[in-house]
Each structure stands twice: as C-alpha cells, then as structure tokens.
Amino acid sequence: MLSKEENLLFIRELGRLQADLYNCSDDQVRNSIHQDILLLLKALSMTAMN
C-alpha cells in the first residue's frame, strides 16, 4: 500500500499528464501520454486493492 505522500505524488502526476494531454497537438505524443495515464491509473488501482 502507498503512503499518503506517495499517493498524492501520483495524483499530482496524473494532473500534469492530463494537462499535457489537453495541451498537446501531436497525435503520437498524445497517444504516449494517454498510455502513461492508463499505466499510472492501473498501478494506483492495484495498490488500492492491497
């Protein structure tokens, strides 16, 4: 399980990635950012289960 600080760090990073996704006009880069978001969400959900 993640500590409160680690959880906040990941949530902050999700926000940054979402902002990057919103502001990016390159489809290839947007796809990469989207994959990063999905990976981070999956990791967070897996740690929440434990």
PDB file of N, CA, C and O in Angstrom, chain B, residues numbered from 101:
ATOM      1  N   MET B 101       0.837  -1.175   0.000  1.00  0.00           N
ATOM      2  CA  MET B 101       0.000   0.000   0.000  1.00  0.00           C
ATOM      3  C   MET B 101       0.890   1.249   0.000  1.00  0.00           C
ATOM      4  O   MET B 101       1.954   1.281   0.618  1.00  0.00           O
ATOM      5  N   LEU B 102       0.422   2.260  -0.704  1.00  0.00           N
ATOM      6  CA  LEU B 102       1.178   3.503  -0.794  1.00  0.00           C
ATOM      7  C   LEU B 102       0.947   4.379   0.434  1.00  0.00           C
ATOM      8  O   LEU B 102      -0.120   4.355   1.048  1.00  0.00           O
ATOM      9  N   SER B 103       1.961   5.139   0.766  1.00  0.00           N
ATOM     10  CA  SER B 103       1.789   6.121   1.831  1.00  0.00           C
ATOM     11  C   SER B 103       0.948   7.284   1.289  1.00  0.00           C
ATOM     12  O   SER B 103       0.764   7.419   0.079  1.00  0.00           O
ATOM     13  N   LYS B 104       0.454   8.101   2.183  1.00  0.00           N
ATOM     14  CA  LYS B 104      -0.344   9.255   1.779  1.00  0.00           C
ATOM     15  C   LYS B 104       0.448  10.175   0.851  1.00  0.00           C
ATOM     16  O   LYS B 104      -0.091  10.690  -0.128  1.00  0.00           O
ATOM     17  N   GLU B 105       1.727  10.379   1.162  1.00  0.00           N
ATOM     18  CA  GLU B 105       2.580  11.246   0.356  1.00  0.00           C
ATOM     19  C   GLU B 105       2.795  10.671  -1.042  1.00  0.00           C
ATOM     20  O   GLU B 105       2.761  11.402  -2.032  1.00  0.00           O
ATOM     21  N   GLU B 106       3.016   9.359  -1.115  1.00  0.00           N
ATOM     22  CA  GLU B 106       3.200   8.723  -2.417  1.00  0.00           C
ATOM     23  C   GLU B 106       1.919   8.820  -3.249  1.00  0.00           C
ATOM     24  O   GLU B 106       1.967   9.098  -4.447  1.00  0.00           O
ATOM     25  N   ASN B 107       0.799   8.593  -2.614  1.00  0.00           N
ATOM     26  CA  ASN B 107      -0.478   8.671  -3.306  1.00  0.00           C
ATOM     27  C   ASN B 107      -0.702  10.074  -3.863  1.00  0.00           C
ATOM     28  O   ASN B 107      -1.137  10.228  -5.005  1.00  0.00           O
ATOM     29  N   LEU B 108      -0.407  11.096  -3.063  1.00  0.00           N
ATOM     30  CA  LEU B 108      -0.555  12.477  -3.522  1.00  0.00           C
ATOM     31  C   LEU B 108       0.389  12.791  -4.684  1.00  0.00           C
ATOM     32  O   LEU B 108       0.029  13.519  -5.609  1.00  0.00           O
ATOM     33  N   LEU B 109       1.587  12.239  -4.625  1.00  0.00           N
ATOM     34  CA  LEU B 109       2.549  12.434  -5.705  1.00  0.00           C
ATOM     35  C   LEU B 109       2.013  11.865  -7.014  1.00  0.00           C
ATOM     36  O   LEU B 109       2.106  12.512  -8.057  1.00  0.00           O
ATOM     37  N   PHE B 110       1.455  10.666  -6.964  1.00  0.00           N
ATOM     38  CA  PHE B 110       0.907  10.043  -8.170  1.00  0.00           C
ATOM     39  C   PHE B 110      -0.311  10.804  -8.685  1.00  0.00           C
ATOM     40  O   PHE B 110      -0.484  10.942  -9.896  1.00  0.00           O
ATOM     41  N   ILE B 111      -1.144  11.291  -7.795  1.00  0.00           N
ATOM     42  CA  ILE B 111      -2.311  12.058  -8.206  1.00  0.00           C
ATOM     43  C   ILE B 111      -1.871  13.369  -8.866  1.00  0.00           C
ATOM     44  O   ILE B 111      -2.449  13.793  -9.866  1.00  0.00           O
ATOM     45  N   ARG B 112      -0.849  14.002  -8.300  1.00  0.00           N
ATOM     46  CA  ARG B 112      -0.311  15.228  -8.895  1.00  0.00           C
ATOM     47  C   ARG B 112       0.240  14.944 -10.289  1.00  0.00           C
ATOM     48  O   ARG B 112       0.031  15.729 -11.214  1.00  0.00           O
ATOM     49  N   GLU B 113       0.937  13.835 -10.438  1.00  0.00           N
ATOM     50  CA  GLU B 113       1.482  13.463 -11.747  1.00  0.00           C
ATOM     51  C   GLU B 113       0.356  13.192 -12.743  1.00  0.00           C
ATOM     52  O   GLU B 113       0.471  13.545 -13.916  1.00  0.00           O
ATOM     53  N   LEU B 114      -0.721  12.575 -12.288  1.00  0.00           N
ATOM     54  CA  LEU B 114      -1.869  12.375 -13.175  1.00  0.00           C
ATOM     55  C   LEU B 114      -2.404  13.714 -13.670  1.00  0.00           C
ATOM     56  O   LEU B 114      -2.737  13.853 -14.847  1.00  0.00           O
ATOM     57  N   GLY B 115      -2.486  14.676 -12.799  1.00  0.00           N
ATOM     58  CA  GLY B 115      -2.938  16.008 -13.200  1.00  0.00           C
ATOM     59  C   GLY B 115      -2.025  16.632 -14.236  1.00  0.00           C
ATOM     60  O   GLY B 115      -2.495  17.249 -15.193  1.00  0.00           O
ATOM     61  N   ARG B 116      -0.736  16.477 -14.053  1.00  0.00           N
ATOM     62  CA  ARG B 116       0.229  17.021 -15.019  1.00  0.00           C
ATOM     63  C   ARG B 116       0.081  16.335 -16.370  1.00  0.00           C
ATOM     64  O   ARG B 116       0.106  16.983 -17.417  1.00  0.00           O
ATOM     65  N   LEU B 117      -0.073  15.019 -16.333  1.00  0.00           N
ATOM     66  CA  LEU B 117      -0.242  14.280 -17.583  1.00  0.00           C
ATOM     67  C   LEU B 117      -1.533  14.676 -18.291  1.00  0.00           C
ATOM     68  O   LEU B 117      -1.555  14.799 -19.516  1.00  0.00           O
ATOM     69  N   GLN B 118      -2.593  14.873 -17.541  1.00  0.00           N
ATOM     70  CA  GLN B 118      -3.855  15.294 -18.155  1.00  0.00           C
ATOM     71  C   GLN B 118      -3.716  16.676 -18.788  1.00  0.00           C
ATOM     72  O   GLN B 118      -4.249  16.917 -19.871  1.00  0.00           O
ATOM     73  N   ALA B 119      -3.008  17.580 -18.123  1.00  0.00           N
ATOM     74  CA  ALA B 119      -2.775  18.912 -18.689  1.00  0.00           C
ATOM     75  C   ALA B 119      -1.932  18.811 -19.958  1.00  0.00           C
ATOM     76  O   ALA B 119      -2.207  19.489 -20.948  1.00  0.00           O
ATOM     77  N   ASP B 120      -0.912  17.968 -19.924  1.00  0.00           N
ATOM     78  CA  ASP B 120      -0.084  17.757 -21.118  1.00  0.00           C
ATOM     79  C   ASP B 120      -0.920  17.199 -22.260  1.00  0.00           C
ATOM     80  O   ASP B 120      -0.784  17.624 -23.407  1.00  0.00           O
ATOM     81  N   LEU B 121      -1.776  16.255 -21.942  1.00  0.00           N
ATOM     82  CA  LEU B 121      -2.634  15.648 -22.959  1.00  0.00           C
ATOM     83  C   LEU B 121      -3.549  16.697 -23.582  1.00  0.00           C
ATOM     84  O   LEU B 121      -3.724  16.730 -24.800  1.00  0.00           O
ATOM     85  N   TYR B 122      -4.119  17.536 -22.759  1.00  0.00           N
ATOM     86  CA  TYR B 122      -5.035  18.576 -23.221  1.00  0.00           C
ATOM     87  C   TYR B 122      -4.319  19.586 -24.121  1.00  0.00           C
ATOM     88  O   TYR B 122      -4.883  20.050 -25.112  1.00  0.00           O
ATOM     89  N   ASN B 123      -3.087  19.920 -23.775  1.00  0.00           N
ATOM     90  CA  ASN B 123      -2.355  20.961 -24.496  1.00  0.00           C
ATOM     91  C   ASN B 123      -1.555  20.465 -25.689  1.00  0.00           C
ATOM     92  O   ASN B 123      -1.020  21.276 -26.445  1.00  0.00           O
ATOM     93  N   CYS B 124      -1.461  19.167 -25.873  1.00  0.00           N
ATOM     94  CA  CYS B 124      -0.624  18.599 -26.927  1.00  0.00           C
ATOM     95  C   CYS B 124      -1.408  18.488 -28.242  1.00  0.00           C
ATOM     96  O   CYS B 124      -2.571  18.082 -28.257  1.00  0.00           O
ATOM     97  N   SER B 125      -0.750  18.855 -29.332  1.00  0.00           N
ATOM     98  CA  SER B 125      -1.401  18.763 -30.640  1.00  0.00           C
ATOM     99  C   SER B 125      -0.854  17.615 -31.489  1.00  0.00           C
ATOM    100  O   SER B 125      -1.410  17.310 -32.544  1.00  0.00           O
ATOM    101  N   ASP B 126       0.214  16.984 -31.048  1.00  0.00           N
ATOM    102  CA  ASP B 126       0.832  15.885 -31.792  1.00  0.00           C
ATOM    103  C   ASP B 126       0.162  14.571 -31.395  1.00  0.00           C
ATOM    104  O   ASP B 126       0.213  14.169 -30.232  1.00  0.00           O
ATOM    105  N   ASP B 127      -0.463  13.909 -32.362  1.00  0.00           N
ATOM    106  CA  ASP B 127      -1.212  12.684 -32.071  1.00  0.00           C
ATOM    107  C   ASP B 127      -0.340  11.574 -31.486  1.00  0.00           C
ATOM    108  O   ASP B 127      -0.785  10.841 -30.603  1.00  0.00           O
ATOM    109  N   GLN B 128       0.875  11.446 -31.963  1.00  0.00           N
ATOM    110  CA  GLN B 128       1.766  10.400 -31.465  1.00  0.00           C
ATOM    111  C   GLN B 128       2.142  10.663 -30.002  1.00  0.00           C
ATOM    112  O   GLN B 128       2.167   9.740 -29.187  1.00  0.00           O
ATOM    113  N   VAL B 129       2.426  11.891 -29.686  1.00  0.00           N
ATOM    114  CA  VAL B 129       2.766  12.262 -28.305  1.00  0.00           C
ATOM    115  C   VAL B 129       1.533  12.119 -27.417  1.00  0.00           C
ATOM    116  O   VAL B 129       1.631  11.627 -26.292  1.00  0.00           O
ATOM    117  N   ARG B 130       0.364  12.550 -27.921  1.00  0.00           N
ATOM    118  CA  ARG B 130      -0.880  12.406 -27.157  1.00  0.00           C
ATOM    119  C   ARG B 130      -1.141  10.940 -26.821  1.00  0.00           C
ATOM    120  O   ARG B 130      -1.557  10.622 -25.707  1.00  0.00           O
ATOM    121  N   ASN B 131      -0.902  10.060 -27.768  1.00  0.00           N
ATOM    122  CA  ASN B 131      -1.100   8.634 -27.532  1.00  0.00           C
ATOM    123  C   ASN B 131      -0.150   8.131 -26.449  1.00  0.00           C
ATOM    124  O   ASN B 131      -0.541   7.337 -25.593  1.00  0.00           O
ATOM    125  N   SER B 132       1.077   8.589 -26.489  1.00  0.00           N
ATOM    126  CA  SER B 132       2.061   8.194 -25.478  1.00  0.00           C
ATOM    127  C   SER B 132       1.643   8.688 -24.096  1.00  0.00           C
ATOM    128  O   SER B 132       1.735   7.949 -23.116  1.00  0.00           O
ATOM    129  N   ILE B 133       1.188   9.928 -24.016  1.00  0.00           N
ATOM    130  CA  ILE B 133       0.731  10.482 -22.735  1.00  0.00           C
ATOM    131  C   ILE B 133      -0.470   9.698 -22.237  1.00  0.00           C
ATOM    132  O   ILE B 133      -0.564   9.379 -21.052  1.00  0.00           O
ATOM    133  N   HIS B 134      -1.389   9.387 -23.145  1.00  0.00           N
ATOM    134  CA  HIS B 134      -2.575   8.619 -22.771  1.00  0.00           C
ATOM    135  C   HIS B 134      -2.181   7.257 -22.201  1.00  0.00           C
ATOM    136  O   HIS B 134      -2.747   6.818 -21.200  1.00  0.00           O
ATOM    137  N   GLN B 135      -1.224   6.592 -22.824  1.00  0.00           N
ATOM    138  CA  GLN B 135      -0.755   5.302 -22.325  1.00  0.00           C
ATOM    139  C   GLN B 135      -0.127   5.445 -20.936  1.00  0.00           C
ATOM    140  O   GLN B 135      -0.306   4.580 -20.078  1.00  0.00           O
ATOM    141  N   ASP B 136       0.601   6.526 -20.721  1.00  0.00           N
ATOM    142  CA  ASP B 136       1.189   6.792 -19.399  1.00  0.00           C
ATOM    143  C   ASP B 136       0.102   6.966 -18.343  1.00  0.00           C
ATOM    144  O   ASP B 136       0.218   6.464 -17.225  1.00  0.00           O
ATOM    145  N   ILE B 137      -0.954   7.684 -18.714  1.00  0.00           N
ATOM    146  CA  ILE B 137      -2.068   7.890 -17.790  1.00  0.00           C
ATOM    147  C   ILE B 137      -2.714   6.551 -17.435  1.00  0.00           C
ATOM    148  O   ILE B 137      -2.974   6.274 -16.264  1.00  0.00           O
ATOM    149  N   LEU B 138      -2.972   5.725 -18.445  1.00  0.00           N
ATOM    150  CA  LEU B 138      -3.585   4.422 -18.190  1.00  0.00           C
ATOM    151  C   LEU B 138      -2.706   3.545 -17.302  1.00  0.00           C
ATOM    152  O   LEU B 138      -3.207   2.863 -16.408  1.00  0.00           O
ATOM    153  N   LEU B 139      -1.412   3.560 -17.544  1.00  0.00           N
ATOM    154  CA  LEU B 139      -0.476   2.770 -16.744  1.00  0.00           C
ATOM    155  C   LEU B 139      -0.463   3.247 -15.291  1.00  0.00           C
ATOM    156  O   LEU B 139      -0.475   2.432 -14.368  1.00  0.00           O
ATOM    157  N   LEU B 140      -0.440   4.538 -15.093  1.00  0.00           N
ATOM    158  CA  LEU B 140      -0.433   5.092 -13.739  1.00  0.00           C
ATOM    159  C   LEU B 140      -1.751   4.786 -13.020  1.00  0.00           C
ATOM    160  O   LEU B 140      -1.746   4.455 -11.834  1.00  0.00           O
ATOM    161  N   LEU B 141      -2.865   4.892 -13.722  1.00  0.00           N
ATOM    162  CA  LEU B 141      -4.158   4.553 -13.123  1.00  0.00           C
ATOM    163  C   LEU B 141      -4.220   3.077 -12.734  1.00  0.00           C
ATOM    164  O   LEU B 141      -4.752   2.722 -11.682  1.00  0.00           O
ATOM    165  N   LYS B 142      -3.672   2.229 -13.591  1.00  0.00           N
ATOM    166  CA  LYS B 142      -3.657   0.795 -13.288  1.00  0.00           C
ATOM    167  C   LYS B 142      -2.808   0.518 -12.050  1.00  0.00           C
ATOM    168  O   LYS B 142      -3.205  -0.254 -11.178  1.00  0.00           O
ATOM    169  N   ALA B 143      -1.653   1.145 -11.980  1.00  0.00           N
ATOM    170  CA  ALA B 143      -0.779   0.957 -10.820  1.00  0.00           C
ATOM    171  C   ALA B 143      -1.460   1.444  -9.540  1.00  0.00           C
ATOM    172  O   ALA B 143      -1.381   0.785  -8.503  1.00  0.00           O
ATOM    173  N   LEU B 144      -2.122   2.586  -9.614  1.00  0.00           N
ATOM    174  CA  LEU B 144      -2.819   3.112  -8.438  1.00  0.00           C
ATOM    175  C   LEU B 144      -3.965   2.197  -8.019  1.00  0.00           C
ATOM    176  O   LEU B 144      -4.176   1.972  -6.828  1.00  0.00           O
ATOM    177  N   SER B 145      -4.698   1.676  -8.981  1.00  0.00           N
ATOM    178  CA  SER B 145      -5.815   0.798  -8.632  1.00  0.00           C
ATOM    179  C   SER B 145      -5.317  -0.520  -8.035  1.00  0.00           C
ATOM    180  O   SER B 145      -5.970  -1.087  -7.158  1.00  0.00           O
ATOM    181  N   MET B 146      -4.187  -1.003  -8.495  1.00  0.00           N
ATOM    182  CA  MET B 146      -3.638  -2.256  -7.956  1.00  0.00           C
ATOM    183  C   MET B 146      -3.166  -2.066  -6.521  1.00  0.00           C
ATOM    184  O   MET B 146      -3.328  -2.961  -5.691  1.00  0.00           O
ATOM    185  N   THR B 147      -2.585  -0.914  -6.224  1.00  0.00           N
ATOM    186  CA  THR B 147      -2.117  -0.678  -4.857  1.00  0.00           C
ATOM    187  C   THR B 147      -3.287  -0.415  -3.919  1.00  0.00           C
ATOM    188  O   THR B 147      -3.198  -0.677  -2.719  1.00  0.00           O
ATOM    189  N   ALA B 148      -4.378   0.099  -4.462  1.00  0.00           N
ATOM    190  CA  ALA B 148      -5.563   0.358  -3.634  1.00  0.00           C
ATOM    191  C   ALA B 148      -6.238  -0.949  -3.215  1.00  0.00           C
ATOM    192  O   ALA B 148      -6.906  -0.997  -2.182  1.00  0.00           O
ATOM    193  N   MET B 149      -6.072  -1.993  -4.001  1.00  0.00           N
ATOM    194  CA  MET B 149      -6.693  -3.283  -3.698  1.00  0.00           C
ATOM    195  C   MET B 149      -5.990  -4.002  -2.560  1.00  0.00           C
ATOM    196  O   MET B 149      -6.598  -4.816  -1.865  1.00  0.00           O
ATOM    197  N   ASN B 150      -4.724  -3.706  -2.368  1.00  0.00           N
ATOM    198  CA  ASN B 150      -3.941  -4.422  -1.348  1.00  0.00           C
ATOM    199  C   ASN B 150      -4.072  -3.813   0.008  1.00  0.00           C
ATOM    200  O   ASN B 150      -3.473  -4.303   0.965  1.00  0.00           O
TER     201      ASN B 150
END
